[in-house]
C-alpha cells in the first residue's frame, strides 16, 4: 500500500571508487538499500550557495545502515569497498511513496484483437492493429504513414517506464518510431511521446514528440545512441519523467542497462488530464518496407520513479558495535552526507589567474607541461604548474613580475594574466619537457609581447626554441622578424627552412600557438595568433615531439630600443601539448566569442558558472532553465581566485539567481526564470490536516521580514558605483539599512539597474515572512507529489487563511527548506517539510503589453469623503488618466483594501465603483486620502 499506510521506501546507493571528474550517470553504484535500518530518522537540508538568505550546505544525518559484516567499517581492509568507506565517496538517498508495480506485462497470453488485460494493472484500450501471440504484444502496420496507439487507464504525472521493442526489418525509405505515450489526456490528443527513432541506416536514435490539441510536434530531434539494429534485435528502453524533466536511454536487451541517460531534456508541454499510459508506433510517410510491418513489445514495467532526497558525499561514518549475549557483535554504520561544498577547497586555495586556471583545467587534454611564468618578483626560477614538474632554469637576467606601467585590471582584460616576466635584458629560460621525443603531433604555445621591428640593429628575435631529437628536424623555433613572424625548422644536416610565414606583426601581448602533425611523408605546421590561423606550411620529415623548450635561446637584448613597444620582451604561459590543437582556451558564448587571454570578458553569468564548475572543475552541473536573452548579465574579466569563490562571484553578479547544491554538484537557476513563475505547491487551509505531532500554533507563524537592506550601493569591480534606495517613507519608518556589493559587471552603467533591483527584492516585498512554514506530508499525502518537485526558489501558496490572518492567500517563495522522515519503528510515520519563505510579490513583474500590466498614479486621491457603506467613490487623479469601463483592480486606501469593478470619467474627475470588505477592514475615509493600486507592474532587471 502507498504511504502513509506503509512506510516510505528508502533506498541508498554508494559509488565506491567513483571517478569524481566523470558524469555521475557513469559511476558504478552499489545498492545499500537492504542495509537501511527501519529506525533511521533522516534529517535533510537543502544546500544554498548563492541566493536569498545565508549560505547553507546540503546535509543529511540519521541514515543508519546494518554493518554486521564490517564492510561499512571505516578503513576495514577486508571490506570489498576498502578504502572508499571514507569522506568524499558519493552517496544517494532516494524515497518512493509507492513501491508497487503500476503496470506490468509479459504478454504471455493470446489475444486476437487488442492486448487484453495486463498482468498487473488495467485492461488495454484499443484494438485496431493490435494482438498478443503468447509471447509478445504486437502492433501491426498494414499501411504507410499510420500511427498505432494502445492505452491503459493509469493516472500519473511522474513515471518510470522500462520496455522492450523489436521490429521485423531495418526501416526502408523512412524511419520507424515506437515508444511509450506518457501523461495522455482522455481524448488522446494530448500526450508526451519519447521514442526510438529507427533510421534507414540501421541506427538507433532517441527522440521526443508531443501532441497538443491534435498537433504533433517534434520537441527533440533524433539523438544518436551509438547502437545499431537489425530485424529482430531486442532493444530495451527506459524513460523517467519527473515534473518537467524527461530522461531516456536505450540498450541491447541482451546487455546491461547503462548508467548514462542519452536524452535529458525539459518538457514545457503539460498534457491535459494525465490519465492514460500507452504504447504508440509510427510507420512514417515514405516508408517502403514490406507490409504488414509488425512491431513487437515485451517485458513492460511501469512504476513510480525514485525521488532522490539527497545526492552528496560521505562526510562522516560512525561505527557502533554492540556485543550480544551469544558472543557475536552487531554493528551499525551511521553516515552523514554533505553537498559538493563539503569536498571543495574552502580556505587558502591558490588564487589562479583566468589564463592559468583555463590552461590547466579548460583544455582537454591539458598541456603535458605548463609554465605560467607568473612567478613573484624575487624568483630565481620559473615554477612548473603541476606537482613534481621541472621548473625552468634562468640564465642571465630575467625580471619576474615585471611592471608594464598599466593597471592590473587592464592586464586581466588584455590577456587574463598576472604580471609576466621579462627577458628584455638578455635573459633565457629553459626546461626539459615530460615527453620522450616519440613520433606524434605536438603544440607549443607562448604568450609574449615583443616587436623586433623597433629594436635597433635587429632583424629577428627568436622567441622560443624546442628540440625534437630522433628526427631529421632536430629543432624548431618561433621567430619574430622585421616583417612578421615565422616558424623555422632546423634540420640535422644544417638546412634551415621557414615552414610557415606570417606578414602580420603586433606591438601588443599576443598568445601564439605552433602546431604540427604528420601528413603522409610531410609535417604540416600551423601558426596561430590568439586562436586565429595566420600561417600554414609543410616540410618533409617525421613529426617528433619536443623534449626541451627554451625562451629567448639567443639571449637577445632589446634594451637598446628607443620606444616602449620595442623595449618590451615579456613572456608567459609556455605550454607543451601532445596534440596538434591550439592551447588557447576559448569558445563561442551567447553574446560573443570569449577567451581566457581576455579574462573571459563579455561572458554571460550562466555560462561562466557552467564553465568554472562544469568544465574547468568537472563538477556535476546543470542549468535548470535557459535565461531570457533580454535579461542576460554580461561579466567583466574574471578575477584571480579559487573555484568556490569564483563560482559564487559569478552567480552573485546575476542579482537574484540561485546556485544550489544538488545532484552531486551545482544546479543554477537564472534570475529571469524566477520571474512570474507558476505556483509549485498549493496548500488549502480548509482541507489541511494537522496530526498530533504539531501544535495548532505551528501551522501558521507569520513574522516580520528581516531588517534587510533598503539602501543599496553596487560597485563594478575596479570601476564606478551606483546607489538606489527604497521609498523615503519606508526608510523613515524602519530606518535606513545600507548594504554594498562589488560585482564583476561589464560596464559602469550596469551598476544602477542592479542597485535598483536589489533594493526591490530586499525592501519591495509586502506582507510578512514565514520562516517556519511547515507541512505535515504524512497527514496530507495529497500534497506529496507537488512537494517532491519543490526546491529553493519554488513558489508556494496557502489558500483560505483564517480571517484573523488578514489576507486570504499567502504567496511566498522558498528561501530555504528541510525535511524530516521518521519511520514507524522510530516513532512515525512522520514526514515533515519546513520552508523558510519570503513574499513572492517581488518576483512578479509586469509584462509589457501583457495581460494584467498595471501602472498606478501616485497623485490619485479621494475627491470627497466616503462612509463605511459607500460603493461609489468620487476620485481626483490630478490629471493622470485612468482606464475606463469594467475592470477588476485591487486598491488600497489607508488600511482598507477594495476591489474596483468599474471606472467612468475623464480628465481629473472619476467615479470608481468598489467592493468593500476585501481584507475584512471597512472604515470611513476623508477627502484627500491617497488611493493606490496593489498589483502594479515594476521593471525587472
N, C-alpha and C positions, 0 to 999 in steps of 0.2 A: 504494500500500500504506500501511497505517496506521503511525504512529510506534511503535517506533523504526526500522523497516525503511526508512522515509523520514524526512526532516527534518520537524519541526513546520511547519505552515503559519503564518507570522507575517504578520499584516495590520496596517496602520497607517492612521489617518484623522485629518484635522485639520479643525476647524471655524473656518476663517479668517473673521474679521469677525463672529463669533457675538455675539448679544446675551446677555451673561453673566447677565442678570437673568431670562432666559426658561428654560423647561424644556429640558434638553439634548436631549430627543427631538425638539424643534422646530428644533434647529440644522441648518444645511446642511453636510453632511460631504463633504470631498474625499478620495477614496481615494488613498492614497500607497503602496499595497501593492507596486506594480510598481517602486517605488524602493528597497524594503528590500533591502539587500545581504546576500548569503548569509553574509558573515563577521561579521555583527552578533553581539555577545555581550551578551545582556541580563542586567542585574543589577537585580532588582526587590525593593523593600522595602515592606511594608505600613505604613500610617500609623496610629499610635495617638495620640489626643488625650487621652482620659481612660480609665483602666482600670488593670489590673495592670501595674506596671513604669513606666519613664520614658517621657515623651512622645517620639514618633518621627514624623518627617514622611515621608509616602509619597514614593517616588522610583523613577525608572527611568533607568539610564545604559546606554550601549553601543549605542543604536539608531543605525545608520548608514544614511543614505539617499543614493541617487545624485543628483547635483546638476549634471550636465554642462550643463544649460540655464540654470543660475544662478537658477532660480526659488526655491530654498531658501536663497539668499544673503541674509543679514540686510540690510534696507533697500535692496534692489536695486529701482530704480524700474521696470525692465522686467518684473518678476515680476507675474503676474496676481493674486498673493496679497499684493502690497505694500499697506499697510505691516504686515501681520499675521504675517510671519515674525519673531516677536518674543515676548518674555515675556508670559505670560498667555493665549496662544491655546490653546484646548482641543485635546488630542491623546490619542487612544486607541490602545492596542496590544492586539491580541487574538491568540489562538492556536487552532488545531484540530489534533487528532492524526490526523484522517481527513478529507480534503477531497473524498472521492468522494461521488457521489450514492447514497444507500441505496435509495431507491425513486424512480423517475421514470416518469411515464406520460402520454402524449399521446393515448392511446385511438384511434390510427389503425389499427384493425382491426375486424373484425366477429365478434361472439360472441353467439350466440342465448341462451345460458343461462350466467350468470356474467360475469366480466370477463376470463377467460383469464389470460395471463401479462403482467405489467407490462413496459414497455420496458426498464426497469432494475430488478432485484430479483426477487422470487419470484412464484409464482402467487397470484392472488386466491382466497381460500377463501370459498365461499358462492355460491349461485345464485338463490335464490328472489327474484324481482322484479328481478334484475339482468341487464343486457345491454350490449353495445357496438355502436353503429351506424356505426362507421367514423370518427367524429369526436369523440364524447364517450362517457363512461361514463354509463349510465342506471340510476336507481333508481326502480322503478315501484310506486306505492301503488294497489292495487285496492280497498282498504277503509280506512275511517276508524280512527284510533287504532292504527295499525300502525307498528312500527319496523323499518326495513330496515337490515341491517348486513352489511358485507363486509370481510374481513380479509386481511392479509398477515403471514406469519411473519417478523417483524423485531424481534428483541430490542432493547430500548432503555430508557434511563432519560431522558436528556436528548435533546431533539429539536427540530428547526426544520422546520416544515411550511408550504408555500405551495400553495394550490389554488384553483381557480375553480369557482363554483357558479352555477346559474341555475334558476329554477322557471318553469312554464308560465303561471302567473297569480298575481295577488295573493291571498294567503290569505283565505279567506272562512269566517266562523263561529268559527274558532280558528286560531292561528298554525301555521306550518310551521317545523320546525327541521332543520338539517343542519350537520354539521361533522366534523372528524377525531376518531377514537377513539384515545386515547393510553394507553400502559402497560397494554395489555389482558392479562388473565390467560388461561390455556389454556381455561377453561370459559366465557369471555365474560360472566362475572358480576362481573368487577372491571375497571373502567376509569375514565379521566378523559375527559370529553367537553366541550371548548369548542365552541361552536356559534353559528351565525347563527340568531337568533330573528326570523323574518319575520312581522311583525304584519299584522292585517287592515286596518290603516290605511296599508299600504304603507311602513312604517318598517323600516329595517334595524337590528337590535339585536344586541348580543353578550351571551351568557350562558354559564354554566358549570354542568354537571351531573356528578355522579359516580354510579357504580354499585358498591356494596359488597355482596357476597353476595346479588346479585339485588335489592337495594334501591336504586332510583334516586332520587336526591335533587338538588334544585336548590341548588347551592352559591353561585352568584352570580346574582341576579335580572337580568333583561334591562336592558342599558345602552344608551341611545340613542346612535347614532353620527352623527346628522345626515343620514344617507343615506336615500334612498327608492328603491324598486324597482318594477318592473312585470314583466309576463310577458316572459321572455327577457332581462332585464337581467343582464349578466355581473358577478358580484361576486367580487373577488379577496380571499382571506382568508389571513392569516399567523398562525401560532401558534408561540411559542417557550416551551419548558418545560424549565427547568434546575433540578434539585433540587426544591424545593417552590415555586419562583416560576414562575407561569404568566402569560404576556402574550399578548394577541391584538389584531389590528387588521383592518379591512376597508376596501376602497376599490373604486371602479368600475374594472373591468379595463381600460377604455379610458384611464384616467388613470395617474398615477404613485403609487407607494407613499408614504404619509405617514410622517413620522418618528415621530410620537407613537403610543404604544400606548393604545388606548381602554380595554382591560381589563388591569389589573395587580393580581394577587392572589396570596395564599399558599394553597396547597392542602395541607391536612393529610392527606388521604387518600393512601395509598400503595397502588397497585394490586398484586394478587397475581400474580407471575410476570413482569410487564413483558415479555411475549413477543410480543404482536401489536400492529400498527398497523392501523387500519381507517377506513372512512367509514360513518357512521351517519346516518340521516334518520328523521324522525318526523312523521307527519300526525296532529296531536293530536285528542283526543276533542272532538267538537263541530264539527269542520271540515265545511264544506258545499260545497267545491269539486267541480266535475265530475270524476268518476273515469273512467278511471285518471288519477292525478296523477303526472307523470313529472318527476323531478328530475335535472338534468344535472350531471356532474362532469368537469373537464378540467384539463390542464396542472398535474399534481401533481408536486411535488418534495419529497422527504423527505431530510434530511441532518443531520449533526452540527452543533449550533449553534457559533458562535464564542464563546469564553470571553474576556472582557476581563481582561487581567492587570494593566493599569494604565489608569486613566481620570483624567487630571490636566491640567496646564497646562505649556506650554513654560517651562522655567526657564533654559535656555541653548541657543544654537545656535553651534557651532564649525564654520566652513567651512574645509576643507582643499583646496588647489589643487595639482595635480601636473602639471607640464609633461611632455608626451610627445614622443617623437622626431619625430613628424610635425608638430610645431609646435602641435598642439592642446593644450588644457588640460583635464584631467579634474578633477572636483570631487566631494567627499563632504561631506555635512552630518551632523555628529554632534550629536544632540539629546538633552538631558536633560529629564526630566519630573518635576514635583513635584506634591504634593497641593494641595488648596484652601488649606491654611495658607500656602503659598508666595506667595499673592497678597493675603492679608488683612492688615489693619493689625496690626503687631507691637509697636510701641513707645509712641508718645505720642498715641494716639487720644484724642479729646476724651471725657472720661467723662460721657456724657449721662445725665440723669435718665430714669427709666422713662417719664414722661409726654412728655418731649421726644422721646426715641427713637421712641415709638409714634406721636406726631403726625406725625413726618417719614416714618416707614417702614412703620407698620402700616396706615394708612388708604390706601384705593385708590378714587379718586385721592387723592394727598396734597394738603394745602392749597396754594392758589395763593400765599398769603402766610402767614407764621407768625412771630410774635414771642414767644419763650418767656418773656421778662421775668424771667429767672433771672440777670441781669447782676450783677456784683460791686458791692460797696458804694460804690466811688468812681466809678461810671459816670456819664457826663453825657448819655448817650443809651441807647436800648434796641435791641440788635442784632437784625437780621433773621436768621433761622436759615439762609437759603440764600445761596450765593455770589452777590454782586452785588446782594442785596436791600437796599432802602432802610430805614435804621434809623428808629425812632420818635424824634421830637424832643421835648424836655422843656420845659414851661412851668411856672413856679412851682417848688415844692419837691417832688421825687419822691425818696423814700428807697428805694434799692435794697438787696437782700439784707436785708430787714427781719427783726428778731428777734421772733418771736411768743411767746417765752417757753416754748417746748416743744422737746424734743429732736429732732434730725434724723430719728431713726427714726420718731417719731410723724408728722413731716411726710411722710415717704415713705409710711407706711401710710395716711395720710389722703388724700393726693392725688398721690402718686408724683412729687413735685417737689422741686427745691432750693428754698431760700427765695426768695419772690417779692418784688415791690416794693410800696410803699405810696404812695398818693396822698391819704392822710388829711388832710394839711395844705393841700389845695387844689391839688395838682399835676395837670398834664394831660400826656397823651402822644398824639401824632398822627403819621400817616404815610399817604402815598398807597398804594393797592393796585396790583397788577400787572394788574388788569382794566381794560378800556377803557370800561366803562359800557354794554356791549352788552345787548340783551334776552336774558334767560336766568335760570335758577334760581341760588340762592346759599345759603350758610350762613355765619353769623358766630358764632364761638364764643369764650368767655372764661371763665376761672376767677377767681372773686372771693369775698371774704369781706366783706360789707357788710350793715348792718342798720339801715335808715332809721328804724324804729320807736323806736329807743333814742337817736337823735340829737335834742337839743332844738331846738325851733322848725323842724323839718324834716318835710315831708310826703312828700317823694320825693327820691331821688338817681338821677340819670341815670348809669348805669354806663358805657355806651358809646353812641356815635352813629356812623352811617355814611351817607354821601351817595350818592344814586343819580340823578345828573343825566340829563337827557334823558327823564325820566318825569314824569308828573303828580304822583308822590310823590317829592319831592326828598331827603327824609331819613327815617331810621328810628332808633329808639332802644330800648335795653333799660333799663327803669326799675325801680328798687326803691322800692316805695311803703310807706306805713304799714301796709298790709293784705296785701301780697304783691308780685307782680311783674307787669309789663305790657310788651308790645311795642307801641310807639307809631309811627304813621305821620304824617308832616308833608307835607301836600300843598302844591304850589307856590302854590295860591290862599289859603294860610293856614289851611286846615282841619286840625285835629289829631284823630286817631282812635285810640282804644285798640283795636287789632285783636285781640290775644289777651291775656286777663287771667287770672292765677292767684292764688288766695287764699292759697296757701302761702308762708311766709316762714321763712328759716332763719338762725340766727346762727352759721353754720359756713362753711367753704370749700366752694363748690359749682361744678361745671362746667356752664355754660349754653350751649345751642345754640339759635339762632334760624334757622329755615329758611324759604324762600319759593320758590314756583313758580307758574307760570301755570296757570290752570284756566278755560278759556274767556275771558270778559272780566274775570275776577277774579284776585287774587293770594291764594293760600292760604298761611297762616302757621302755623308750629308752634313752640311754646316747650317746650324740654326741660330738666329738671334731672338731671344725672348719667345721661343717656341715657333717662330716663323722660319720657313726654309728660305735661305738666301743663296746657297750654292750647293751643287752636287757634282760628283765626279766618280771616276772608276780607274783602277790600276790593276794590272795583272799581279797575281800573288795569292798567298794563303792568308786568311784573316786570323791572326793570333791575338790573344787577349793580353792587355798590359800587365806588366809585373812591377813597374815602378813609375811614379809620376813626379815631375819636378816643375815648380813655378819659377819663372824668370831664370831659366837654365843658364843664360849668358851673363847673368848678374848685371843686366843693363841698368845704367844710372840715368834717371830722367831729370835730375835736379838742375840741369843747365837750361831747362825750358824757361821762357820768359812770361808764360801765361799759366794761369791756374790749371786750365784743361791739359796743357802739355806737361805740367809738373806731376800730375797725379799718376800713380800706378798702384791702385788698390786692388786687392784680390780677395776672394772669399768663396765659400760654398763649393769647394772642389769635391767632385763625386765621380766614382767609377762604377759602372754597371756592366753586367754580363748579358745585356740585351741591347739590340740596336734601336732603342726608342729613347726619345729625349727625356732628360731628368728635370723638366720644368713642370711642377705641379700646376695644373690649370684645368678649367672646364667651362662649358657654356652654361651660365646660370640663367634665371628667369629674366633679369633685367639687362644683363650684359655678360660678356666674357670676363671671367675673373681669374686671377693668377696669384700664386704665392709671392712672386717678386714684386707685386704691388700691394702686398699685405692683405690680399683678398678684398680690397676696397670695392664698393658697389655691390657687395654680396647681400642678398636678402636674408632676413633673420632666420627663417626656417631652413634655408639652405646652409647657413653657417652652423647652426645647431646640428643638422644632419651630417655635415662634413666632419665636424670635430668629433662628434660622438660615434656616428655610424661608419665613417670612412677611416679617419685617422686613428681612432682608438678601437675599431672593430667591436664596439659595444652594440648590443641589440638596440635598434632604434626604429620607431615607426611614427610617421606623420599621420595624425588622426584625421586631418582634413586639409585640403588644399586651400591656402589663404586666398582671399579675394584679391584680384590683381590691382584693384584701385586702392587697396589699403596696405600694400607692401611697404615695409620699413627697410630702407637700404642702409647698410652699415659702412662706416669708415674703416680704416685699416685695423686689422686685428692686432691687439696688443700682445706683449710678451706675457706668458703665463702658463700655468698647468691646466690640465684638461677640465677639472671641475670648475675652476674659476672662469675659464674662457667660455665654457658651455653656459654657465649661469649668466655671464655678462651678455652673451648674445641673446638669450631668451628674455632677459630683463629689458633689453632695448625695444622690445615689442610693446611694452607698457600695457600689459593685460593678458598676454599669452600664458599658457600653463605648461610647465615642464614637470612631468610626473615620473616617479619610479614605478615602472610596470614592465611585465614581460621580460624579466631578467636584465632590463636596461632602462632606457628612457622612452617615453612617448611624449609627443609635443602637440598641443592643441593651440593653433594660431588664434590670436585675438579676434580676427574677423569671424571665425567660426563660432565664437561665443555670442555674437550679436543676434538678437531676435531668435534665439534658439527655441525649439519646441520644448514642451514640458516632458520630462523623462519619467517622473513619478508623481502621481496624484493620490493624495490621502484624503478621503472623505470622512470628516469627523462625525458624521451622522451614523456611519456604519463601522467606524474604527473600534476594534475590540481591545480591551485592556485586560491583561492577565493579572494574576495575583502577585507577580514578581515586580510590579512597578506601583508606585503611589500615584493617585489621581493627579497630584500637582506636577508630576514628572512629564505628563503628556504634552503640556504646553508651557514653556518657560521663556516668555519674551524678555529680552534685556536691551538696554540701550547699547547702541553700537560703540565700539571702542572709540576713544577720543582721537580719531585718525587725523592725518594732515589735511588742512584746508587752505594751505598756502605753500604751493609747490615751486621750487626752483629746479629747472632741468638744465644741465650744462652738457655741451658737447665736449667730449674728452679733448683736451688741448685746444678748445675753441671757446666760443661765446656761450651765453646762457640766456634764458628767458624765465619769467615769473608769471604765475597765474594764481588767482585767489578765489575762494568761494564768496558768495554774496556777503556784503558788509554786515547785514542784519544777522546772518548766521554766526559770523565771527564775533559780533558784539555779544551774542548770547553765550556761545561756547568758548570764546577766546580764540585768538589766532594760534594755530598749531602749525609751525613751519616744518618742512622737510625738504631735502635736496637729494638729487640723484645725478650721477655722471654716467652718460650713455655714449656708446660708440656710434653716434649718428653721423650721417654723411655730411650734412650741411648745418650751418648755424640756424638757418630758417626753420629747421625741423624741431628746434627746441620748444618754440611757442605752442604748437599743437600738442606736443607730448605733455607739457605742463598743464594745459587746459584739460586734457583727457584724464590725467592722473588726479587732478582736483575733482573732476566729475565723479570718478569711480570711488574716491575715498570720502567725499563730502556730499555727493549729489543724491545718495540713496535716501529715500524717506521710509519711515517705519522702523521698527525695532529689529535687532538681530535675534537669532535663535541658536545660540552656541551649543545647546544640548537638545536638538530636535531628535528625539528617539523614536524608533519604530519597532514594535514587537512583531517580528515576522512570524513567529510561531503561533501567535494569536490572530494574525491577519495573513494567512497563506496566499490570499488573492493578490497581495502586493509583491510577492517574491519575484515573479518573472521580471517585472519592471525594475525592481530594486537591483537585480543582478546586472543590469546594464548601466547602473549609475556609477559615476566616478567623480572625483573632484572636478568642479566646473559644471556638473549637471544642474538642471533646473527642476526644482521640487515645489509643488503646491499643496497646501492644505485648504480644503474647501469646507464651507459650512461651519465656520468657527462659532463658538458661543458668543452671544450678543455682547457680553462683557469684554470680549477681546477688542471690540471697536471696529472690526472690519470682517467681511465675510470670507475673503480669500487671502491667505498668506502666500506670497510669491517670492521664493528665495533661490539663491544659487548656493551650491555646496562648496565651502572653502576647505573643509576637512572632513574625513569620515573614518569610522572604525566600526568593528563588529565583534560580537562575542557569540561563540557557538558552544552550547553546553549539551551533552548527550544525556539520555535518561539515567545512565549509570552514575553520571557526575551530578545528578540533581535536576536534569532538564525533563523534557526537551525545552530548550530555550535558545532563541536566535534573535539577538537584539542588535540593531544598527543604530549608530548615533552620528548625526550630521552636525557639523558646525557651519552655519549658514549666514548669509547676509542678503539684503534686498536685491531682487533680480531686476528692479526697475532701471538700474544704471546700465544694464546690458540690453535695453530695449530702445534703440534709437529710432527716429523716424526714417522712412524710406522715401526719397524724393519722388514726388508724383505717385507714390504708392497709396494704398488704402489706409485710412486712419492717420495720415500725417496731419498734425495739428501744430499751429503756431499761436501762442497766446499773446494778448495785448497786456502790457504792464500798466496801461492807463485806463482800463475799464473799471467802472465803479457803479454803485447803485445811485440812480438819479433821484430816488425817493426811498424813504424808509419802508420796510415790509413787516407785516405781522407774522405770527407763527403759523398762520393758515394760508397766507397768500401764495398763490401758484403762478401769478402773472406779475412779472417784475419789470419796472422801468429802469433802463440801463443807459448810462452815458459813457461812450467809448473815447471821448475827446478826439474824435476824428479818425480813429482806427477802424477799418472796415471789418465786418463780421459776415460769415456765410449766412444765408437765409433759407427758410423752409424747414422741413422736418429734419431733425438732427438727433444724435444721441451722444451728448458731451457731458463728461463728469467735470464738475467745477467746485471750487471751494470759496466760501465766504466766511471769514472768521473760523470758528470750529465746525461749522456745518458744511456737509457735502451734499450737493444737489445734482440731479440729472436734468440737463437742459434737453427738452424734446422738440422745441420749435423756436425759430427766431424770425421776427419781422422788423422792418425799419430801414433806415438809411442814414448816411452822414454820421452824426454822433448819437442820435436817438434811436433806441432799440427796445423791443419788448421781448423778453425771454419767458417762455412757458417752462416751468420747472416742476420736478417731482421732489417732494420733501422726504425727510427721514431716511435718506440713503444710508447714512452711517449712524442712525438712531439719534443723532443730535438735531434738534429743531429749536431755533431761537429766533427772536426778533432782531432785525438789523436796521441800522441807521443809514441815512443818505451819506454817500461818500465812502462807504466801506468798499474795499477792493474785491473784485471777482477775478479769479484766475482758473485756468483750465488745469486739470490734473494729469492728462495723458498727452502732454505736448511733446513735440519732437525736439531732438537736440542733435548737434553734429557729432558723429562718431569720428574717431581718429582715422 
